């Protein structure tokens, strides 16, 4: 944050529970208003329209809904309560970001210093009892909001399997981005429209460790043998299927996915269970240090679709083929299925840019080009047909067994 009084300028690192840009904007204003006298008139200049809207036109609806489903509710609630204590006027002014505005540019520089700090700053989120707004206004509440409110207040049961999986995802993301996401953030990204519904279900069950593999069969009389991988002679697990098994096609699929990815110039990470389950949290950067939206989208689609295909190949072999070692899918069969799968994903991505069909939900042409132009080496990606896409994918040379 930057004040007109230079000695008051400061930079802070937020706790891991608040890692978004919006949380940083709210926290900067909160620390400011908690520091100054409560009878001082303030003019807060920010480039965040989100914060201004939440403090003005959206605030009434937020309080009517009992703060249900509000992002960064603890921060925003503390800020609203603190501003209500002020006896003088507080003005909110919108400034254009990265436009040469001195105060805004200096604030960005302070924020960058804060991110590099090793220790987080403790925030005061206490709200005076007389300023706590409780309950929900039933005359304006919808069934959806009421249901979300009930769910948010329900006592959550701890599941150690889920906790272990979430910790593995956090470890992967922290190694990649130096930030550890919250549990809520990990679950929320499953709502991403770029991931197909059945793939979301696969990842959701994977995070809960509820897919029927290995140890699940050990507790069922007469089915204990299903816990074993007959090809590798070990107890099966999701991690084994997706990253280790020689019968699931994972080596071929990750090999061709890496070859395709390397055409974009970004580094391909080691494929671990944490990487796969947290693929939607990828944080690649462009040459200017900003998030590379196209690369992150491409990585999410490639990894999620590839992992789901590996799971399907394994299920087909275990169930339809009865785990017959002579019927393990060949290299050619696995690669062909991957080409068809990724080809259709890219083709559907192209079709999703049709504004006549999808209107406001249509994918931006710019986003599409950022995601696939380097991969497909085409200047007219929207004009590509499914056969054109698969022709490019088939042309990738990958490892083949001797």
N, C-alpha and C positions, 0 to 999 in steps of 0.2 A: 504494500500500500504506500502511497505517496501523499503527503500533506503539503500545504503551502508553507507550513512551518517545518523547515528541514530537519531539526533535531528529532522530530517525532516520526520520521520515516523509518520503516522497519520491514523485514522480511521474515516469514515464518514457514515452517513445514507443518502441514496438517497431519493429524492422526490418520492411520490407515483406513479408518471407517469412512473418511471423506476424501476421495481421490479424484473426483471429477472437476472439470473447469468451473462448473456452476457452483460447486461447494466452495472452491477457492474464492470466487467473487463474493459469495454471501459472507464467508468468514472474514474477508478483508473489511467489509462494511461493519460487521459485528464488532470486531476488535476496535475499530475506530470509534464507534458510538459508545462503547463501554469505557473508553479512555477519556473522552472529553467531558466537561461539566454539562449537567443536564439542562442548564438554562442557556446553552450556546446555540445560536443559529448555525445550521450546517447546510452546505451545498455539496452533495455527493455526486461526483462525475464518474460515470462508469460506461464501459462499452458493452455491457451485458443487458440486452433488452429483456432477457429472461428474469433477471433479478428485479428490474423495474416493474415488470408485469406482475410478478408474484407479490410485490409489496403494494400494488395499487389495484388494478382492475380484477385480479384473480383472488385477492385476499378474502373477500366476502364469501365466495364459493368455497374456498379452502376451509374456512372456519365453519360454514354451514355443514360441510361433509365430515367434520370432526378430524381434520388433518389426515384422513384415510388416503393411502396411496400417493402421498406427496413426497417427492424426492427431497432428500436432505431436510426432512421435517424438524429434527432437533435444532439444526442450525437456524433455519428460517423462523421457527417458533421463538427462539431466544432473541433473534434480531427484531421481530415484530414487537415483542414485549418490551425490549429496551427502548425502541423508538417511541412507544406509547408513554414512557416515563418523561420524555422531553417536554419541556414547557415552551420552548421556542420552536420556530418553524424549521422543518427539514425539507430541503428541495432535492429532488432526484433529476439529474440531467444526463441525457444520452449523448455519448461522444463516439465518433467512428474509430474503430480499432485499427492499429497499424497505419495510421494516416499522418504521422508526424506530430500529433498532439503531444506536447512535452510531458504533461502529467501522466498520460496513458502509457507512453513509451517507458517512462521511468518506473511506473508500476509493474510493467511486464518484466523489466530488468530485475526488480526486487523479487518478483515471483520466481524467476529462474534461479536466483540465489537461494531462495527458500527451499526449492526442490532438492538442492545439493546438500542441505544440512543433514547431519546424521541423526539428530534427535527431533522428534515431533514436539510442537508446542501444545501445552494443555489449554483447552478452550473452556471458557466459563459459559455453560449452557443452562445455568439455573434461571428459572422463571419465578418471579414473585407470585405467591399463592393467589393474590387478588387479580392477577393478570392471566391466569391459566384459563383457557377456553376449553371446556369439556363437553362431551356429548355430540350429538348429531341432530341437525334440524330435520325432523321427519317430514315436514311439509314439502321439502325440496329434495329429499333423499330418493335415490333410485334403488331398485332391487340390487343392482350390481354393486353400488357403493355400500349398501348395508351388508351384503355378503362379504365383501372385502374387509369391512370393519370387523365382522365376526371372526373371519379367518386370521386377521392380524392380531387379535386378542386371544386366540386359542393357545392353550399350553402346548408347546412343541416338544415332542418326544425325541430324545437324542438317539441317533442311530450311528453306531461306531463305524459301520461300513461306509456310510455316506460321508461321515466326518473325515475318514482316512482319504477317500477319493477327492474330496474338496481340498484337503491339505496338499495333495499331489498336484492338483491344478494350480493352486496358489504358488507352490514351489516353482513350477514351470514358468508361470507368468512373471514371478519376481526375478528369476534369473534372466528373463528376456527384457523386462521393462524397468526393473528396480523398484517396482511398486507391487504390493500384494493386494489383490482384489478382495472385496468382501464376499461373503456367501451370497448375499442378495444380488450382487453384481454378476456373479457366475450364473445364478439361476435366471436372471433377467434377460441375458443375451440369448437364451433359448427361444425368446419371442422374435428373433430376427427373421424377417420375411424371406431372406435369401437362403434359408435352410428349409428343405422340404419337410413336410409334417412327419413322415415315417422316419426320416433321419433324426429329427428332433426327438422323437420318441425313443429311438435307439440311444442317443446321447443321454437323455434324461434317465433312462433305466441303467445306463452305464455309470452315471454319477451316483446312483443309488445302489450300485452293485447288485441289481436285482435280475440280471440276465441269467438264464438257467445254464450255468457252466460249473464244472468241477465240484466244489464242496456241496452245492445244492443237492446233488444226487446222492451224496454219501449218507444222507439221513433218510433215504427212502428204501425200504426193504425190497430187494429184488432188482434194483436199478443202480446199484453201486458201481457197476462197470462203466456206466455212462460218464462217470467223473473223470475217466482216463482219456488221454489222447493216445490212440493206438499207434499213431505214426511216430510220435516222439517219446512214448513210454513214460509219460509224466502226468500228474494231475492237471487237468485243464483249468484255465482261468481266462478272463477276458484279455488280460495283458499277454498271455501266451498266444492266444489266437491272433491278436492284432500285430504283434511285434516279434514273435519267436517261432511259431509253428511252421513246419515245412510243407504242410498239407492244405493250408488255408489260402495260399496264393499271396500272402502278405509280402514276401520278398520281391516278387515280380511287380506287384502293384506299387509298393513304395519306391521301387527302382524307377519305374516309368514316370511316376508322379514327380520324383526328384529331377529327372531329365527334363521334363516339361517345365518345371519351376525354374530351373537354372537358366532358361532362355530369358527370364525377366531381369536377371542380374542380381537378385537378392539371394541371401544365404538360406539354404535349406536346413532346418534344425534336425536334431536327432529325434526319431519317432519313438516317443515313450507314451505310456498310457496317459500321463498328465498332459503331454502335447496334444494328443488326439482329443481328449475330453475338453480341453481348453482352447481348441482351435479358433473359436469365435472371439477370443480375447487377444489375437495377434496384434502386434504393435510395430509393424515395419514403418520406417521413415524414408522420406525422399531425400534428395541431395541437399535440400535446404533445412533439413531437420524436422520437417512437419510430418504428421501422420500420412502415410501413403494409403489413401482410401482404396484405391484399386488393388494394390498388393494384398492388403488385409482381407478384402472381399474374396479375392482369388484364392488365397491360402485357406480361408474358411470353407469355401466350396470344395476345393480339391481334397482337403484332409477329411472333412465330414463325409463326403460321398465315397471316397476311397475306403475309409474304415467301415462304412456300412456295407459296401460291396464285399469286403473281406468276410464280414460276419455272415452275409447271405451265402457266399461260397462255402463257408464252413458248415452252415446249417444244411445246405443241400447235400453235402458229402456225408454228414453224420446221420441225417434223417432219411433222405431219399435213396442214398447209395449204401446205407447201413454201415458206414465207416469201412467200406471195402477198400483195402490198400491198392488194389488194381484199378480202382476208379477215381483216384485222386486227379483233379483237373490238371491238364497239361499246361505248360507255359503259354502255348498259343491260345488255348481256351481262356485262360485268365486274362491275358492282354487284350483279347478280343472283347471280353465283357467289360473291361475297364474303358476301352475306347468308346464302346457304345454308351456306357453310363455317363462319362464326362462329356461326350459329344452331345448327348441329349440335354445335359445341364446347361451347356453353353448355348445350344440352340434355343432352349426355353428362356434363357437370359435375354437373348436377342429379341424374341417374341414379346417379352415383358415390357419392351420400350414402346409398344403400340399405344399411343395416347387415346386413340378412338375406342379401344377395347378396355383399357385399364384406367383411363382418365387420370385422376390425380395420384393414383397409386402406381402409375407406370414408372419403370426404371429410367433414370436419366441416361441419355446417350453418352454424356461425358463420363459418367460412372462406368458404363459398359466398356467404353474405349480404354479407360484407365485399367480396367481389370483384365482385358483380353487382347488388346492390340499387340503388345510385345510377344505374346504367346503365339498368336495366329499369324503374325507378320502381315497384317492387312490394313489398308487405309480406309476401307469401306466395310467395316465389320458388320454393319446392319444388313448388308446385301448378301452375306454368306448364307449358304444353305447347309443342311445337316451333312450332306455328303462332302462339302468343302471342308467342314470342321474335322470330320473323321479322317479325311485324307491327310491333314496336317498331323493329327495324333498318331496315325499309323506310321508316318514317316519318322517317328522318333525311334532311334536305335536304343535298345535296352539289353540288360544282361540276359543271357540265355544259358540254360544248363548244358553241360557238355554232352 
